[in-house]
Amino acid sequence: MKKTFLLITSATIILSSCNNTEKKTETTSTVTDPIIEHIDSSISPKDDFFLFANNKWFKQHPIPSSEANNGLWKTIQDKLNQAILKICQSSAADTKAEKGSNKQKIGDFYFSGMDTVSIDKAGITPLKEEMANIDAVNSVNDLLSLTAQFQTKDISFLYGFGINKDDKNSEQYVVGLSQIGLGLPERDYYFNSDALTVSIRAEYVKHIKAMFMLIGSDEKTAGANAENIMKLETTIAKSCRKMEDLRDPYKNYNKMSVAQVNKLTPSINWQMTLNQLGLKSVDSIVVGQPEFFTALEKNLKSVSINDWKIYMKWVLLDEFASVLSKDIVTESFHFNATVLNGVKVQKPRWKKIVSATDYSLGDLIGQVYVQEYCPKGTKEKLLEIGNNIRDVYAEHIKALDWMSEVTKQKALSKLNKINMKVGYPDKWKDLSSLEISRNSYCENMKNVRKWHYNYMLNKYGKPVDRNEWGMQPQTYNAYYDPANNEIVVPACNIIVPGFEGRMPDDAILYGIIGGSTFGHEITHGFDDQGSLYDEKGNLKDWWTKEDRAKFVTKTKLIVRQFNDYTVLDSLHLKGANSQGENIADLGGVIMGLEAFKKTKQGQSKELMDGYTPVQRYFLAYAYAWMVQSTDAALAKQVMSNEHAPPAFRVIGPLSDIEEFYTAFDVKKGDKMFREDSVRVKIW
C-alpha cells in the first residue's frame, strides 16, 4: 500500500545498514543527527515543512541519472540490494548445488540473467513458439483459445483473470474477471489533451514501431502496426473505468453465473474457456467491470483478426522485453524509463538481475535473508510497537464526537481483530515444482510465470489461507488487506539511516515505524475503501446510515484538500485517486504522535539539538518521506498512482493537525496554515 521502512528498538540489534554521507571512523567521538543535518534553515517550517526538514540532503544528493528518484527509500533499497546480491552471487558460485535446492535455483536464475552473451545471441528466439502460435490464428475462436493458453502462462490478454478472495465471503476464493489492455499507465493517457500527455502518446507509437522493427518488421509495416495498436488501445481505453471509479468495491463486485457472463460476451464460451484455464465446476464469476466485457464483445466483432494478432504480438513482446536481447532492452528502457520517468541511463546489469531474482524467487531469497540478516527479536519488537499504536487507536475511536456508540463498538471490534503479520512468515511458499536452469533467462522467467499461475489456480475450491504472505521479509514495503483484516509489515533490515550502531530516540521510532508504518496501515482498515469491510474481511456495511454520511463528508474534505495541491506549476493532484492513502497518512501521523506522547521522551520538555520532543517527532515523520523525483516521474505518479507525491504526504496531513501548528507556531498567513473549518479531522 505504501513505501515504508521498519526499524527495531533494541540497541543490541540495530544494524549498520545504510550508506551514510557523513565521513566517520571508529575513533570518531561525535556523531551526527540526520534529523538535524538535513534541515534547510533558509526555508521556514511554517511555509514548507517537507523542504525545511529535508532540503539540505536533497541539495547534497542530486537524483542519479539511472534513477527516477532519490532519498531515504533508495538509500535503504541500495543496502537491501547489496545483501540480496551476496545471496545471489554465493549461490551462483556453487556450481555443485543439489538440483532443485534453493541455492541451485537462486544461483542459476541469477547466472542466466547475467549471461548477456547467451541472451543477445538468442535474440527473439525464446518467443519463437508463442509468435508461431499467434501466426496460426485464423478465427475468433482460435484467438480465444490462444488467449486462454496465454493466461495459463501468466500473460494477460483480452481480459484480466484471477482467483481472488470473495469480497462478500472472505472464507473462500472466487473466479474474477476484470478490465485490462492498456500499454500506457492509465486510461487518461489516451484522452488528455495537455502537451505532456500528447507527447507521451506520440512517443508510445514511435516505441511500438521501433520494437516491431527490432523483431524483423520493415519500417512501413512496423509503422502501420504501431498506428493500429494505438487505435485499438484507445478503443479499449474508452471502456475502462477511471482510477477513481475503480475505488468502489461494491461497483467492482458483480457476481454472475457462467450463463450470465456468456450473455455479456456471446462470442466467448466461458465454460469452455474456464476448462482451458484449468478450472472445472465453476458456478459463479465476479465480473469487475461488466461494461468492459460488453465492449469486448463489440471489439471481437469489429476488429480484424489480423489486428488482434498484431496486438497479441505486441503484448507478448512488451511483457518479455526486459529478459530479451540488449537492443530490445534498450528500446524498452527508452520509453518506460526515460520518456515516462525521466531516467537517463540504465542501472548496472547486476542491479536489474538482483531485482528480478528477488521478485521471481522471493520466498527462497527470504529464507536465506532471515537466517543471515534478520536480528532475533524482530517480530516481538514490531508487535510491541504495533500494539501500542492499536491501543491509541482504540482510545481515539472511543473519544470520537461524530460517531454513534453502536458504530464505535463495531469499529473497536474490527480494530481488535486486525491480524498483525510482522517480520517474516512462519511457513514459506513451496517452489519445489519450479524448474530453473542456467540455459535461458527468458525460459526461467516463463517458468516463474507458469508457477505463479498454477499457485493461484490451486487455491480455487479451497478455504482462504489466512497465513499466506503477499510480501517477503526483504521487501521494503507494507500493506493492509481488507479481505483478511490484516496488516503485513516485513522485517527488511529494520534500519534507521544515520543511526547505525546506536539507539534512535523515541521521537524517531514513533515518527517512522509508529506513524508512517503501523499507524498508516491500521488506518487503511478505516479509509474510504477499508471501512466498507467488516471485522471478518467481508464487504458488508457495519455503519449506521448517519455515521456513514458524516464519514463521507469528512473524506470529501480530504479529496478537496489534495485537489488544490499542484506540482510542476499547474498539474493538480487527483484527490479522489489518493484519498485512501491520504486518510491513512493523516491517521497514521496522529496515532504515532499520541503513542509517542506516552513515552518518557514524549512526556518531557527536554530539548534535543534545540528542538522539543514533539517538534522532533514531526521532523522524523518528514524524514520518513525524504524522497525527490524527476519531473517526468512526478507527473506519472500524479496521473496513475494512488499515492500522493512524498512532499504532500508531509505537507497535507501536518497542515490538518493542531499539535503541528502549536509546535512550530504556524499562524494565518503562513503557507502551511489552513483554516480550522477546512482542516480534516477523521480518526
C-alpha positions in Angstrom: 0.0 0.0 0.0 2.8 2.4 0.6 6.6 2.6 0.6 7.7 2.3 4.2 10.5 1.1 6.2 11.0 -0.6 9.6 13.3 -0.4 12.5 13.8 -2.2 15.8 14.1 -0.5 19.1 16.6 -2.7 20.8 20.1 -1.1 20.8 21.7 -4.5 20.7 20.1 -5.4 17.3 20.1 -2.1 15.3 22.2 -2.9 12.3 24.6 -0.7 10.2 22.5 -1.0 7.0 22.7 2.3 5.1 25.2 4.3 3.3 25.9 7.4 5.3 27.2 10.6 3.6 29.0 11.7 6.8 32.7 10.6 7.0 33.1 8.6 10.1 35.7 6.3 11.6 35.7 4.0 14.6 37.6 6.6 16.7 35.2 9.4 16.0 33.8 10.6 19.3 30.9 12.7 17.9 28.1 11.5 15.8 25.7 13.5 13.6 22.0 13.6 13.9 20.4 13.2 10.4 17.2 14.7 11.6 19.0 18.0 12.2 21.7 17.6 9.5 19.1 17.6 6.7 17.3 20.8 7.8 17.4 23.7 5.4 17.1 26.7 7.7 16.6 29.0 4.7 13.1 27.6 4.4 10.5 28.3 7.1 8.8 25.2 8.6 5.6 27.3 8.5 5.7 27.5 4.7 7.1 24.2 3.5 7.8 21.7 6.3 8.9 19.0 3.8 11.7 21.1 2.3 12.5 22.6 5.7 13.2 19.1 7.1 14.9 17.5 4.0 16.1 20.1 1.5 19.8 20.2 2.7 20.0 16.4 1.9 18.4 17.0 -1.5 20.9 19.7 -2.3 23.8 17.4 -1.4 22.4 14.3 -3.2 21.0 15.0 -6.7 19.0 12.3 -8.4 21.4 9.8 -10.1 21.0 9.6 -13.9 20.0 5.9 -13.5 17.1 6.6 -11.1 13.7 8.2 -11.2 14.0 9.3 -7.6 16.4 9.6 -4.7 16.1 9.7 -1.0 15.6 7.5 2.0 13.8 4.7 0.1 16.7 4.4 -2.4 19.3 4.5 0.4 17.6 1.6 2.1 16.9 -0.3 -1.1 20.5 0.0 -2.1 21.6 -1.7 1.1 19.0 -4.4 0.7 20.2 -5.0 -2.9 23.7 -5.5 -1.6 22.5 -8.2 0.8 20.5 -9.9 -1.9 23.5 -9.6 -4.3 25.6 -11.6 -1.9 23.0 -14.3 -1.6 22.8 -14.4 -5.4 26.5 -14.4 -6.1 27.3 -17.0 -3.4 24.6 -19.3 -4.8 25.8 -18.8 -8.4 29.3 -19.7 -7.4 28.2 -23.0 -6.0 28.0 -25.0 -9.3 27.7 -28.3 -7.4 24.5 -27.2 -5.5 21.9 -30.0 -5.5 19.5 -29.9 -8.3 16.2 -28.5 -7.1 17.7 -26.9 -4.0 17.1 -23.3 -3.1 20.7 -22.4 -3.7 20.7 -24.1 -7.2 17.6 -22.1 -8.2 18.8 -18.8 -6.9 22.2 -19.2 -8.4 21.1 -20.5 -11.8 18.4 -17.8 -12.2 20.9 -15.1 -11.3 23.6 -16.6 -13.6 21.1 -16.8 -16.5 20.2 -13.2 -16.1 23.8 -12.1 -16.1 24.7 -14.2 -19.1 24.2 -11.4 -21.6 26.3 -13.2 -24.3 23.7 -16.1 -24.5 20.8 -13.7 -24.2 22.0 -11.5 -27.0 22.8 -14.5 -29.2 19.3 -15.9 -28.7 17.6 -12.6 -29.7 13.8 -13.2 -30.2 14.2 -17.0 -30.4 12.9 -17.6 -26.8 9.5 -16.3 -28.0 9.5 -18.2 -31.3 6.9 -20.8 -30.3 4.5 -18.1 -29.0 4.9 -16.0 -32.1 4.3 -19.0 -34.3 1.1 -19.8 -32.4 -0.1 -16.3 -32.9 0.6 -16.5 -36.7 -1.5 -19.7 -36.8 -4.6 -17.9 -35.5 -7.3 -17.7 -38.3 -10.6 -17.0 -36.4 -12.1 -15.5 -33.3 -12.3 -19.0 -31.8 -8.6 -19.5 -32.4 -7.8 -16.2 -30.8 -9.9 -17.0 -27.7 -8.3 -20.4 -27.4 -4.8 -19.0 -27.6 -5.8 -16.2 -25.2 -6.7 -18.9 -22.6 -3.3 -20.6 -23.3 -1.5 -17.3 -22.7 -3.4 -16.8 -19.5 -2.1 -20.1 -18.2 1.4 -18.8 -18.8 0.5 -15.7 -16.8 0.3 -13.5 -19.9 -2.9 -11.4 -19.7 -4.6 -10.7 -23.0 -8.2 -9.5 -23.8 -9.4 -9.8 -20.2 -7.9 -10.0 -16.7 -8.4 -13.3 -15.0 -7.7 -14.3 -11.4 -8.6 -16.4 -8.4 -9.4 -13.9 -5.7 -10.8 -13.8 -2.2 -14.5 -13.4 -2.4 -15.2 -9.9 -1.1 -18.6 -11.0 0.3 -17.4 -14.3 1.7 -13.8 -13.9 3.0 -13.5 -17.6 3.7 -13.5 -18.7 0.1 -11.9 -17.9 -3.3 -13.8 -16.9 -6.4 -13.1 -16.6 -10.1 -12.6 -12.9 -11.1 -12.6 -11.1 -14.4 -11.5 -7.5 -14.9 -10.6 -4.8 -17.4 -7.1 -4.8 -18.9 -5.4 -4.0 -22.2 -3.6 -0.7 -21.9 0.1 -0.2 -22.6 0.1 3.3 -21.2 0.0 3.6 -17.4 -3.7 4.7 -17.1 -6.7 5.4 -19.4 -6.4 9.2 -19.2 -3.1 9.0 -21.1 -5.2 8.2 -24.2 -7.5 11.2 -23.9 -5.9 14.1 -22.0 -5.0 17.0 -24.3 -2.2 18.6 -22.4 1.1 18.9 -24.1 2.9 16.4 -21.9 0.3 13.6 -22.4 0.1 14.3 -26.2 3.9 14.0 -26.4 3.8 10.7 -24.5 1.2 9.3 -26.8 3.4 10.2 -29.8 6.4 8.6 -28.2 4.5 5.5 -27.4 3.6 5.0 -31.1 7.3 5.5 -32.0 8.3 3.0 -29.4 5.9 0.3 -30.7 7.2 0.9 -34.2 10.8 0.6 -33.1 10.1 -2.6 -31.2 8.5 -4.3 -34.2 11.5 -3.3 -36.4 13.8 -4.9 -33.8 12.0 -8.3 -34.3 12.2 -8.1 -38.1 9.3 -6.0 -39.5 10.2 -3.5 -42.2 9.7 0.2 -41.3 6.4 0.6 -43.2 4.8 -2.5 -41.7 6.1 -1.6 -38.2 4.7 1.9 -38.6 1.3 0.6 -39.6 1.3 -1.9 -36.7 2.0 0.8 -34.2 -0.8 3.0 -35.5 -3.3 0.2 -35.4 -2.2 -0.8 -31.9 -2.6 2.7 -30.7 -6.1 2.9 -32.3 -7.1 -0.4 -30.7 -5.8 0.5 -27.2 -7.6 3.8 -27.4 -10.9 2.0 -28.2 -10.2 -0.4 -25.3 -9.5 2.6 -23.0 -12.9 4.1 -23.7 -14.5 1.1 -22.0 -12.1 1.2 -19.0 -13.1 2.8 -15.7 -11.1 5.7 -14.4 -8.9 5.2 -11.4 -11.3 7.0 -9.1 -14.2 4.9 -10.3 -12.2 1.7 -9.5 -12.1 2.6 -5.8 -15.7 1.5 -5.1 -15.5 -2.3 -4.2 -19.3 -2.6 -4.5 -19.3 -1.4 -8.1 -16.4 -3.8 -8.8 -18.4 -6.7 -7.3 -20.8 -8.1 -9.9 -21.3 -11.8 -9.2 -22.8 -13.7 -12.1 -23.5 -17.2 -13.2 -21.4 -18.5 -16.1 -24.5 -18.2 -18.3 -24.9 -14.6 -17.4 -21.3 -13.9 -18.3 -21.9 -15.6 -21.6 -24.7 -13.1 -22.3 -22.2 -10.3 -21.8 -19.8 -11.8 -24.4 -21.7 -14.2 -26.6 -18.6 -14.7 -28.7 -16.9 -16.3 -25.7 -18.0 -19.7 -24.4 -16.9 -19.2 -20.8 -17.5 -22.8 -19.8 -15.1 -24.0 -22.4 -12.7 -21.1 -21.6 -12.7 -22.0 -17.9 -11.8 -25.6 -18.8 -9.0 -24.3 -20.9 -7.8 -22.2 -18.0 -7.7 -25.3 -15.8 -10.9 -24.9 -13.9 -13.9 -27.2 -13.6 -17.2 -26.9 -11.8 -17.3 -23.1 -11.7 -20.7 -21.9 -10.7 -20.1 -18.2 -10.5 -17.8 -15.4 -11.6 -17.2 -11.9 -10.1 -17.0 -9.5 -13.0 -15.3 -6.3 -12.0 -16.4 -4.1 -14.8 -19.3 -5.5 -16.9 -19.3 -2.6 -19.3 -15.7 -3.5 -20.3 -16.9 -7.0 -21.3 -19.8 -5.6 -23.3 -17.3 -3.5 -25.2 -15.0 -6.5 -25.6 -17.8 -8.4 -27.4 -18.2 -5.5 -29.8 -14.5 -5.3 -30.4 -14.2 -9.0 -31.1 -16.7 -8.5 -33.9 -15.4 -5.2 -35.3 -11.6 -5.6 -35.0 -10.0 -7.7 -37.7 -8.2 -11.0 -36.8 -5.0 -9.6 -38.3 -5.1 -6.6 -36.0 -5.8 -8.8 -33.0 -2.8 -10.9 -33.9 -0.5 -7.9 -34.2 -1.7 -6.6 -30.9 -1.2 -10.0 -29.3 2.4 -10.0 -30.6 2.9 -6.6 -29.1 1.6 -7.7 -25.7 3.9 -10.7 -25.7 6.9 -8.6 -26.7 6.2 -5.9 -24.2 5.8 -8.5 -21.4 9.1 -10.1 -22.0 11.2 -7.1 -23.3 13.3 -6.9 -20.1 14.6 -10.5 -20.5 15.5 -10.4 -24.2 18.5 -9.1 -26.1 20.2 -5.8 -25.5 18.7 -3.9 -28.4 15.1 -4.7 -27.2 16.0 -3.9 -23.6 17.5 -0.6 -24.6 14.4 0.4 -26.6 12.1 -0.7 -23.8 14.2 1.4 -21.3 13.9 4.4 -23.6 10.2 4.6 -23.4 9.3 3.1 -20.0 12.2 4.7 -18.1 13.3 7.8 -20.0 10.0 9.0 -21.5 7.7 8.1 -18.7 10.1 8.6 -15.7 12.9 10.9 -16.8 15.6 8.3 -16.2 18.6 8.9 -18.4 20.8 5.8 -18.2 20.2 2.2 -17.3 21.2 0.7 -14.0 24.1 -1.7 -13.8 23.1 -5.1 -15.0 23.6 -6.7 -11.6 21.0 -4.4 -10.0 18.4 -5.3 -12.6 19.1 -9.1 -12.2 19.2 -8.9 -8.4 15.7 -7.2 -8.5 14.4 -9.8 -11.0 15.8 -12.7 -8.9 14.2 -11.3 -5.7 10.9 -10.7 -7.5 10.9 -14.2 -9.0 12.3 -16.3 -6.1 11.3 -14.0 -3.2 10.5 -16.8 -0.7 13.7 -18.6 -1.5 15.8 -15.4 -1.1 13.7 -14.6 2.1 14.7 -17.8 3.8 18.4 -17.0 3.5 17.8 -13.4 4.3 16.0 -14.2 7.6 18.8 -16.6 8.6 21.7 -14.2 7.8 20.3 -10.7 8.1 17.3 -10.6 10.3 18.0 -10.0 14.0 16.5 -12.1 16.7 13.5 -10.5 18.4 12.4 -8.7 15.3 8.8 -10.0 15.4 8.4 -9.3 19.1 9.5 -5.7 19.0 7.5 -4.9 15.9 4.4 -6.4 17.5 5.1 -4.3 20.6 5.1 -1.1 18.7 2.1 -2.1 16.6 0.1 -3.0 19.6 0.9 0.4 21.2 -0.4 2.1 18.1 -3.6 -0.1 18.2 -4.2 0.9 21.9 -4.0 4.6 21.0 -6.4 4.0 18.1 -8.9 2.4 20.4 -8.7 5.5 22.6 -9.4 7.7 19.6 -12.3 5.7 18.4 -13.9 5.9 21.9 -13.5 9.6 22.0 -14.9 10.5 18.6 -17.6 13.1 18.7 -19.1 12.4 15.3 -19.7 8.6 15.6 -22.5 6.9 17.4 -21.9 4.3 20.1 -23.2 1.4 18.1 -20.8 2.1 15.2 -17.9 2.7 17.7 -18.4 -0.7 19.2 -18.2 -2.4 15.7 -15.1 -0.2 14.8 -13.4 -1.3 18.1 -14.2 -4.9 17.4 -12.7 -4.6 13.9 -9.6 -2.9 15.3 -9.1 -5.5 17.9 -9.4 -8.3 15.3 -6.8 -6.8 12.9 -4.2 -9.5 12.5 -0.6 -8.2 12.6 1.8 -10.2 10.5 5.3 -8.9 11.1 8.8 -9.9 10.3 8.5 -13.0 8.1 6.1 -15.9 7.6 6.1 -19.0 9.7 5.6 -21.1 6.5 7.3 -20.4 3.2 5.8 -21.0 -0.3 6.7 -24.3 -1.8 8.6 -23.7 -5.0 9.8 -27.3 -5.4 7.9 -27.7 -8.7 9.6 -24.6 -10.3 12.2 -25.6 -12.9 15.2 -23.2 -13.1 18.4 -23.7 -15.1 21.4 -21.7 -16.4 20.4 -22.3 -20.0 17.9 -19.4 -20.7 16.9 -16.3 -18.8 13.7 -16.0 -20.7 12.8 -19.7 -20.2 13.4 -19.2 -16.5 11.1 -16.2 -16.4 8.4 -18.2 -18.3 8.7 -21.0 -15.7 8.3 -18.5 -12.9 5.2 -17.1 -14.5 3.8 -20.6 -15.0 4.5 -21.4 -11.4 2.7 -18.3 -10.2 -0.4 -19.1 -12.4 -0.6 -22.7 -11.0 -0.1 -21.5 -7.5 -3.0 -19.1 -7.9 -5.2 -21.8 -9.7 -4.6 -24.3 -6.9 -6.4 -22.0 -4.5 -9.8 -22.5 -6.2 -12.2 -24.6 -4.2 -10.1 -24.4 -1.0 -10.6 -22.3 2.1 -8.7 -19.0 2.1 -5.3 -19.4 3.6 -5.1 -16.6 6.1 -1.4 -17.5 6.9 -0.3 -16.5 3.4 2.0 -13.6 2.9 1.9 -11.3 -0.1 5.4 -9.9 0.6 8.8 -11.3 1.6 10.8 -10.2 4.7 13.3 -8.4 2.4 10.5 -6.4 0.6 10.7 -2.7 1.5 7.0 -2.1 1.9 3.9 -2.9 3.9 0.2 -3.4 3.3 -3.3 -3.7 4.7 -5.5 -6.5 3.3 -9.2 -5.6 3.9 -10.4 -9.1 2.9 -8.2 -10.6 5.7 -8.4 -7.6 8.0 -4.7 -7.8 8.4 -1.6 -5.7 8.2 1.7 -7.1 6.9 5.0 -5.5 7.9 8.0 -7.3 6.5 11.2 -7.3 8.5 13.6 -5.9 5.8 16.8 -4.9 7.6 14.9 -2.8 10.2 17.0 0.2 9.8 17.1 3.9 10.6 19.6 5.6 8.2 22.1 7.7 10.1 21.6 5.9 13.4 23.8 2.9 12.7 25.1 1.3 15.9 23.1 3.4 18.3 19.6 3.6 19.6 17.3 6.1 17.9 15.3 8.2 20.4 11.5 7.5 20.7 10.6 10.5 18.6 12.4 8.9 15.7 10.9 5.4 16.4 7.3 6.7 16.6 7.6 9.2 13.8 8.7 6.4 11.4 7.6 3.0 12.5 4.7 4.2 14.6 3.3 6.8 12.4 4.2 6.1 8.8 4.0 2.3 9.1 1.7 0.8 11.7 -0.5 3.9 12.1 -0.8 4.2 8.4 -1.6 0.6 7.7 -4.1 0.3 10.6 -5.9 3.4 9.3 -6.3 1.7 5.9 -8.8 -0.5 7.7 -10.9 2.6 8.2 -10.3 4.6 5.0 -12.8 5.1 2.2 -12.3 1.5 0.9 -11.2 -0.4 4.0 -14.1 0.9 6.1 -16.5 -0.9 3.8 -15.2 -4.3 5.1 -16.3 -5.8 8.4 -14.1 -7.4 11.1 -14.0 -10.7 9.2 -13.0 -9.1 5.9 -16.4 -9.2 4.3 -17.7 -6.4 2.1 -20.6 -5.5 4.5 -21.9 -2.2 5.7 -21.4 -2.2 9.5 -22.1 1.6 9.9 -25.3 3.4 10.8 -26.6 5.4 7.8 -26.0 8.7 9.7 -22.4 7.8 10.7 -21.5 6.8 7.1 -22.8 10.1 5.8 -20.7 12.0 8.4 -17.6 10.0 7.4 -18.2 10.6 3.7 -18.5 14.4 4.4 -15.1 14.2 6.0 -13.5 12.2 3.2 -14.7 14.8 0.7 -12.8 17.4 2.6 -9.5 15.5 2.2 -10.3 15.0 -1.5 -10.7 18.7 -2.0 -7.6 19.5 0.1 -5.4 17.4 -2.2 -7.1 18.5 -5.4 -5.9 22.0 -4.6 -2.2 21.0 -4.5 -0.2 21.4 -7.7 3.1 20.2 -9.0 5.2 21.2 -12.0 3.5 24.6 -11.9 -0.1 23.6 -12.9 -0.6 19.9 -12.6 -3.2 19.3 -9.9 -3.1 16.2 -7.7 -6.0 13.8 -8.0 -7.6 13.8 -4.5 -10.1 11.1 -5.4 -7.4 8.7 -6.5 -5.2 9.2 -3.5 -7.8 9.7 -0.8 -7.3 6.2 0.8 -3.6 6.9 1.2 -4.2 10.4 2.4 -6.6 9.3 5.0 -4.1 6.6 6.1 -1.3 9.2 6.3 -3.4 11.5 8.4 -4.5 8.8 10.8 -1.0 7.3 11.0 0.8 10.5 11.9 -1.8 11.3 14.6 -1.7 7.8 16.1 2.1 7.8 16.1 2.1 11.2 17.9 -0.3 10.0 20.5 1.7 6.9 21.2 4.9 8.9 21.3 3.3 11.2 24.0 3.1 8.2 26.3 6.8 7.6 26.2 9.2 9.1 28.7 10.7 11.4 26.0 7.2 12.4 24.8 6.2 13.4 28.3 9.3 15.5 28.8 10.2 19.0 27.7 13.8 18.3 27.2 15.3 19.9 24.0 17.4 17.8 21.7 19.6 19.9 19.3 17.3 22.8 20.0 14.0 21.1 19.2 11.2 19.9 21.6 10.2 16.2 21.6 7.1 17.0 19.6 9.0 19.1 17.0 11.4 16.2 16.7 8.6 13.8 16.1 7.3 15.8 13.2 10.8 16.1 11.8 11.1 12.3 12.0 7.9 11.9 10.2 9.1 14.2 7.4 12.3 12.2 7.3 10.2 9.1 6.6 9.2 10.7 3.3 12.5 12.2 2.3 12.2 11.4 -1.4 12.7 13.6 -4.5 11.7 12.6 -8.1 12.3 13.6 -11.7 9.7 15.8 -13.2 8.6 13.0 -15.5 8.2 10.5 -12.6 6.3 13.1 -10.6 3.9 13.7 -13.5 3.4 10.0 -13.9 2.7 9.5 -10.2 0.0 12.1 -10.2 -1.5 10.6 -13.3 -1.5 7.0 -12.4 -0.7 6.3 -8.8 -2.9 6.1 -5.7 -0.2 7.7 -3.6 0.3 11.5 -3.5 3.9 12.6 -4.1 6.0 12.4 -0.9 6.1 16.2 -0.3 2.3 16.2 0.1 2.3 13.2 2.3 4.1 15.5 4.8 2.5 18.9 4.0 -1.0 17.5 3.7 -1.5 15.7 7.0 0.6 18.1 9.1 -1.4 21.1 8.0 -4.5 19.4 9.4 -3.0 18.7 12.9 -3.4 21.2 15.7 -0.3 19.9 17.5 1.8 20.8 14.5 0.5 24.4 14.5 1.4 24.7 18.1 4.8 23.0 17.8 6.0 25.4 15.0 3.9 28.4 15.8 2.0 28.3 12.5 -0.4 31.2 12.1 -2.7 32.6 9.5 -0.7 34.0 6.6 1.8 31.1 6.7 1.7 28.7 3.7 1.2 25.7 5.9 -1.9 27.3 7.6 -5.4 26.0 6.8 -8.5 27.5 8.3 -9.9 25.3 11.1 -13.2 24.9 9.1 -11.4 23.1 6.3 -8.9 21.1 8.4 -9.6 17.4 8.0 -10.4 15.5 11.2 -11.4 11.9 10.8 -9.9 9.3 13.2 
